Structures are given as structure tokens and as C-alpha cells.
């Protein structure tokens, strides 16, 4: 492919094209790796939130008797806010990664 580019457009445009492709492919790898890390964190936070709600449901009598339901709900709400943050960042990275599919040959 590089030989055909060299014959058609010359040396410098061929080198520039190869450099751009290498940069785009390596950045796609970086974005995919970062998306994987965000997905892992999102799952950990989701599990944490489910654990808080599960604990609240299991011990609802004790929580209501001592007035702890608001504390448990605050913990679950904070975990949900963090989970939403990671989902938003993951969606942005997914859009970037999808756009690489259209750019790269």
C-alpha cells in the first residue's frame, strides 16, 4: 500500500499518511484501554450501590428504629452520582472510539 501511495503522490505525503495512521491507531488503543478501565470502575461502584440498598432492605426495621435510613440512602445516592459520572465519561470515550472506526481504513 505504501508503495502505491509513493508512486501516486510522492514521498512526503506518503510519510505523512503513515505517521497519521500510526498516531490514530495508537490513540484508538489508548481510548479502548481507558474505556475498559472506566467500565471496570463503573461496575465496582454499581456493586457498591447495590450493596448499600441491599443492606438497607435487609435491615429496614433496625434502620428505621435508629433513624439510619437517610444515612444509607445518602451512601447509595453518592454511589449513584459516581456511577453516573463514570457512565458519562465512558459514553464520551465510546463516541470517540466509534469515530475512529469511521476515520481509519
ROTORDREN-915612 format. One record per residue: residue number from 1; residue in three letters; chain; x negated, y negated, z negated of N, C-alpha, C in turn. Coordinates in steps of 0.2 Angstrom, whole numbers. Layout:
N
MARPA; NUM; ALA; A; X; Y; Z; X; Y; Z; X; Y; Z
...
//
This chain:
105
MARPA; 1; UNK; A; -4; 6; 0; 0; 0; 0; -4; -6; 0
MARPA; 2; UNK; A; -10; -6; -4; -14; -12; -4; -18; -13; 2
MARPA; 3; UNK; A; -19; -8; 6; -22; -8; 12; -18; -12; 17
MARPA; 4; UNK; A; -11; -10; 17; -6; -13; 22; -5; -20; 20
MARPA; 5; UNK; A; -5; -22; 14; -5; -29; 12; -11; -33; 14
MARPA; 6; UNK; A; -17; -30; 13; -23; -33; 15; -23; -34; 23
MARPA; 7; UNK; A; -21; -29; 27; -20; -30; 34; -15; -36; 36
MARPA; 8; UNK; A; -10; -36; 32; -4; -40; 34; -5; -48; 32
MARPA; 9; UNK; A; -7; -48; 26; -8; -55; 23; -15; -57; 21
MARPA; 10; UNK; A; -19; -53; 20; -26; -55; 18; -28; -53; 12
MARPA; 11; UNK; A; -34; -55; 10; -37; -53; 4; -34; -56; -3
MARPA; 12; UNK; A; -34; -63; -3; -32; -66; -9; -25; -65; -11
MARPA; 13; UNK; A; -20; -65; -6; -13; -64; -8; -12; -57; -10
MARPA; 14; UNK; A; -16; -52; -7; -16; -45; -10; -18; -44; -17
MARPA; 15; UNK; A; -24; -48; -18; -27; -48; -25; -22; -51; -30
MARPA; 16; UNK; A; -19; -56; -28; -14; -60; -32; -8; -55; -34
MARPA; 17; UNK; A; -5; -52; -28; 0; -47; -29; -1; -42; -34
MARPA; 18; UNK; A; -7; -39; -33; -9; -33; -38; -9; -36; -45
MARPA; 19; UNK; A; -12; -42; -46; -13; -44; -53; -6; -46; -56
MARPA; 20; UNK; A; -1; -48; -52; 5; -50; -54; 9; -43; -56
MARPA; 21; UNK; A; 8; -38; -52; 11; -32; -53; 9; -29; -60
MARPA; 22; UNK; A; 2; -29; -61; -1; -26; -67; 2; -30; -73
MARPA; 23; UNK; A; 2; -36; -72; 5; -40; -78; 12; -39; -79
MARPA; 24; UNK; A; 16; -38; -74; 23; -37; -75; 24; -30; -78
MARPA; 25; UNK; A; 20; -25; -76; 21; -18; -78; 19; -17; -85
MARPA; 26; UNK; A; 13; -21; -87; 11; -21; -94; 16; -24; -99
MARPA; 27; UNK; A; 19; -30; -96; 23; -33; -101; 30; -29; -101
MARPA; 28; UNK; A; 32; -25; -96; 38; -21; -97; 36; -16; -102
MARPA; 29; UNK; A; 30; -13; -103; 28; -8; -108; 29; -11; -115
MARPA; 30; UNK; A; 26; -18; -115; 27; -21; -122; 34; -22; -124
MARPA; 31; UNK; A; 38; -24; -119; 45; -26; -121; 49; -19; -123
MARPA; 32; UNK; A; 47; -14; -120; 50; -7; -121; 48; -5; -128
MARPA; 33; UNK; A; 42; -6; -130; 39; -4; -136; 43; -8; -142
MARPA; 34; UNK; A; 43; -15; -141; 46; -19; -146; 54; -17; -146
MARPA; 35; UNK; A; 57; -16; -141; 64; -14; -141; 65; -7; -146
MARPA; 36; UNK; A; 60; -3; -145; 60; 4; -149; 60; 2; -156
MARPA; 37; UNK; A; 55; -2; -158; 54; -4; -165; 60; -8; -168
MARPA; 38; UNK; A; 63; -12; -164; 69; -15; -166; 75; -10; -167
MARPA; 39; UNK; A; 76; -6; -163; 81; -1; -163; 80; 3; -170
MARPA; 40; UNK; A; 74; 5; -171; 72; 9; -177; 74; 5; -184
MARPA; 41; UNK; A; 72; -2; -184; 74; -6; -189; 81; -7; -190
MARPA; 42; UNK; A; 85; -7; -184; 92; -8; -184; 95; -2; -187
MARPA; 43; UNK; A; 93; 4; -186; 96; 10; -189; 94; 10; -196
MARPA; 44; UNK; A; 88; 8; -198; 87; 8; -206; 91; 4; -209
MARPA; 45; UNK; A; 93; -2; -207; 97; -7; -210; 104; -5; -210
MARPA; 46; UNK; A; 106; -2; -204; 113; 1; -204; 114; 7; -209
MARPA; 47; UNK; A; 109; 11; -210; 110; 16; -215; 110; 13; -222
MARPA; 48; UNK; A; 106; 8; -223; 106; 4; -230; 113; 1; -231
MARPA; 49; UNK; A; 116; -2; -226; 123; -5; -227; 128; 1; -228
MARPA; 50; UNK; A; 128; 6; -225; 132; 12; -226; 132; 15; -233
MARPA; 51; UNK; A; 125; 15; -235; 124; 17; -242; 127; 13; -247
MARPA; 52; UNK; A; 127; 6; -246; 130; 2; -251; 137; 3; -251
MARPA; 53; UNK; A; 140; 3; -246; 148; 4; -245; 150; 11; -248
MARPA; 54; UNK; A; 146; 16; -247; 147; 22; -249; 147; 23; -257
MARPA; 55; UNK; A; 142; 19; -259; 141; 19; -267; 147; 15; -270
MARPA; 56; UNK; A; 149; 10; -267; 155; 6; -269; 161; 10; -269
MARPA; 57; UNK; A; 162; 14; -264; 168; 18; -263; 168; 24; -269
MARPA; 58; UNK; A; 162; 27; -269; 162; 32; -274; 163; 30; -281
MARPA; 59; UNK; A; 160; 24; -283; 161; 22; -290; 165; 16; -291
MARPA; 60; UNK; A; 171; 16; -287; 176; 10; -287; 178; 8; -294
MARPA; 61; UNK; A; 180; 14; -298; 183; 12; -304; 178; 9; -309
MARPA; 62; UNK; A; 171; 11; -309; 166; 8; -313; 165; 1; -310
MARPA; 63; UNK; A; 164; 0; -304; 163; -6; -301; 168; -11; -303
MARPA; 64; UNK; A; 174; -9; -302; 180; -14; -304; 180; -15; -312
MARPA; 65; UNK; A; 179; -10; -316; 179; -11; -323; 174; -16; -325
MARPA; 66; UNK; A; 168; -16; -322; 162; -20; -324; 162; -26; -320
MARPA; 67; UNK; A; 166; -27; -315; 166; -33; -310; 160; -33; -306
MARPA; 68; UNK; A; 158; -27; -303; 152; -27; -299; 154; -26; -292
MARPA; 69; UNK; A; 160; -26; -290; 162; -26; -283; 159; -31; -279
MARPA; 70; UNK; A; 159; -37; -281; 156; -43; -277; 149; -42; -276
MARPA; 71; UNK; A; 145; -40; -281; 138; -39; -280; 137; -33; -275
MARPA; 72; UNK; A; 141; -28; -275; 140; -23; -270; 142; -26; -263
MARPA; 73; UNK; A; 147; -30; -262; 149; -32; -256; 144; -37; -254
MARPA; 74; UNK; A; 141; -41; -258; 136; -46; -256; 130; -42; -253
MARPA; 75; UNK; A; 128; -37; -256; 122; -32; -254; 124; -30; -247
MARPA; 76; UNK; A; 130; -27; -246; 132; -25; -239; 133; -30; -234
MARPA; 77; UNK; A; 135; -36; -236; 135; -42; -232; 128; -44; -229
MARPA; 78; UNK; A; 124; -44; -234; 117; -46; -232; 114; -41; -227
MARPA; 79; UNK; A; 115; -35; -229; 113; -30; -224; 116; -30; -217
MARPA; 80; UNK; A; 122; -32; -217; 126; -33; -210; 123; -39; -207
MARPA; 81; UNK; A; 121; -44; -210; 118; -50; -207; 111; -48; -204
MARPA; 82; UNK; A; 107; -45; -208; 101; -42; -205; 102; -38; -199
MARPA; 83; UNK; A; 107; -33; -199; 108; -29; -194; 110; -33; -188
MARPA; 84; UNK; A; 114; -38; -189; 117; -42; -183; 111; -45; -180
MARPA; 85; UNK; A; 106; -48; -184; 100; -51; -181; 96; -47; -177
MARPA; 86; UNK; A; 95; -41; -179; 91; -36; -175; 95; -34; -169
MARPA; 87; UNK; A; 102; -33; -169; 105; -32; -163; 105; -37; -158
MARPA; 88; UNK; A; 105; -43; -160; 104; -49; -156; 97; -49; -152
MARPA; 89; UNK; A; 92; -48; -156; 85; -48; -154; 85; -42; -149
MARPA; 90; UNK; A; 88; -36; -151; 87; -30; -146; 91; -32; -140
MARPA; 91; UNK; A; 97; -35; -140; 100; -37; -134; 96; -41; -129
MARPA; 92; UNK; A; 93; -46; -132; 89; -50; -128; 83; -46; -125
MARPA; 93; UNK; A; 80; -42; -128; 75; -38; -126; 77; -33; -120
MARPA; 94; UNK; A; 83; -31; -121; 86; -26; -116; 88; -30; -110
MARPA; 95; UNK; A; 90; -36; -110; 91; -40; -104; 84; -41; -101
MARPA; 96; UNK; A; 79; -43; -104; 73; -44; -101; 70; -38; -98
MARPA; 97; UNK; A; 71; -32; -101; 69; -26; -98; 73; -24; -92
MARPA; 98; UNK; A; 79; -25; -92; 83; -24; -86; 81; -29; -80
MARPA; 99; UNK; A; 80; -35; -82; 77; -39; -77; 71; -37; -73
MARPA; 100; UNK; A; 67; -34; -77; 61; -31; -74; 62; -25; -69
MARPA; 101; UNK; A; 68; -22; -70; 70; -17; -66; 72; -20; -59
MARPA; 102; UNK; A; 74; -26; -59; 76; -29; -53; 70; -32; -49
MARPA; 103; UNK; A; 65; -34; -53; 59; -38; -51; 54; -33; -48
MARPA; 104; UNK; A; 52; -28; -52; 47; -23; -50; 49; -18; -44
MARPA; 105; UNK; A; 45; -17; -40; 47; -12; -35; 48; -5; -37
//
